[in-house]
Amino acid sequence: MDEQHEPSDLDCGERSINEYLLHKAHKAQAAKHAVVYVICLKGTRRVVGYYTLSNGSIMRAHVTPRSRQRNSPAQHPVTILGRMGVDLAIQRNGYAIDLLQDAIERCINAAETVGSTAVLVHPLNERLADFYARHAGFAACPDLSPITMMLALQ
């Protein structure tokens, strides 16, 4: 996302997702806490969807599946798929799936340059948890957190 994008009209139906894009995304990106990827309506700079990626780590004991824990470091580098939202006006047209696929592709490509063994996501509710499981194969990680899901990159 850059300064020319117009995020002010985004309404994905979840206040925290809208507010993050409006008030925190530029600061987080400038501070290198996250990178924000957006989609816009054709021929415009109006943001109608976005997601964020950042780095993190988890302890070996929380890696799933457990077979990936054997002979591995104490901490595993991961990529965190942070906030993601699509404007209500274009929901149910496949844009969320497209954003998710783009995010995973970026994670896979980045893992070739900077180590990352998995993608983590923290869905806001069960409907979103089902979305991540159904469309990308994310699995729940109850030992890590009740809301955390993981997708292994190997």
Residue pairs with C-beta under 8 A, 6 or more apart in sequence:
1 7
1 25
1 26
1 29
1 36
1 37
1 38
1 47
1 50
3 26
4 45
5 38
5 40
5 45
5 47
6 40
6 44
6 45
6 46
6 47
7 21
7 22
7 25
7 38
7 47
7 50
8 22
9 46
9 47
9 87
10 18
10 21
10 22
10 47
10 48
10 49
10 50
10 85
10 87
11 18
11 87
11 88
11 89
12 18
12 49
12 85
12 86
12 87
12 88
12 91
13 88
13 91
14 85
14 124
16 83
16 124
17 83
17 84
17 85
18 85
20 83
21 36
21 47
21 50
21 83
21 85
25 34
25 36
25 50
25 52
26 36
28 34
28 36
28 52
29 35
29 36
33 54
34 52
34 53
34 54
34 82
35 52
35 53
35 54
36 50
36 51
36 52
37 50
37 51
37 52
37 53
37 99
37 102
37 103
37 106
38 47
38 49
38 50
39 47
39 48
39 49
39 50
39 95
39 98
39 99
40 46
40 47
40 48
41 48
48 86
48 87
48 89
48 90
48 95
49 84
49 85
49 86
49 87
49 90
49 95
49 96
49 99
50 83
50 84
50 85
50 99
51 81
51 82
51 83
51 84
51 85
51 99
51 100
51 102
51 103
52 81
52 82
52 83
52 84
53 79
53 80
53 81
53 82
53 103
53 106
53 107
53 110
54 79
54 80
54 82
55 77
55 78
55 79
55 80
55 114
55 116
56 77
56 78
56 79
56 80
56 120
57 75
57 76
57 77
57 78
58 75
58 76
58 78
58 118
58 120
58 144
59 74
59 75
59 76
60 69
60 72
60 73
60 74
60 75
60 76
61 69
61 143
62 141
62 143
62 144
63 69
63 72
63 76
63 117
63 118
63 150
64 139
64 141
64 150
64 152
65 139
65 152
68 117
68 152
68 154
72 117
76 117
76 118
77 114
77 115
77 116
77 117
78 116
78 117
78 118
78 119
78 120
78 150
79 107
79 110
79 111
79 116
79 118
79 119
79 120
79 153
80 119
80 120
80 121
81 100
81 103
81 107
81 119
81 120
81 121
82 122
84 96
84 99
84 100
84 103
86 95
86 96
86 99
96 131
97 135
100 131
100 132
100 135
100 136
101 136
103 119
104 119
104 136
104 151
107 116
107 119
107 153
108 153
110 116
111 117
111 153
116 153
117 152
117 153
117 154
118 150
118 151
118 152
118 153
119 138
119 150
119 151
119 153
120 141
120 148
120 149
120 150
121 132
121 138
121 148
121 149
121 150
121 151
122 145
122 147
122 148
122 149
123 129
123 131
123 132
123 147
123 149
124 147
129 138
129 140
129 147
129 149
132 138
132 149
132 151
133 139
133 140
133 149
136 151
137 151
138 149
138 150
138 151
139 149
139 150
139 151
140 148
140 149
141 148
141 149
141 150
144 150
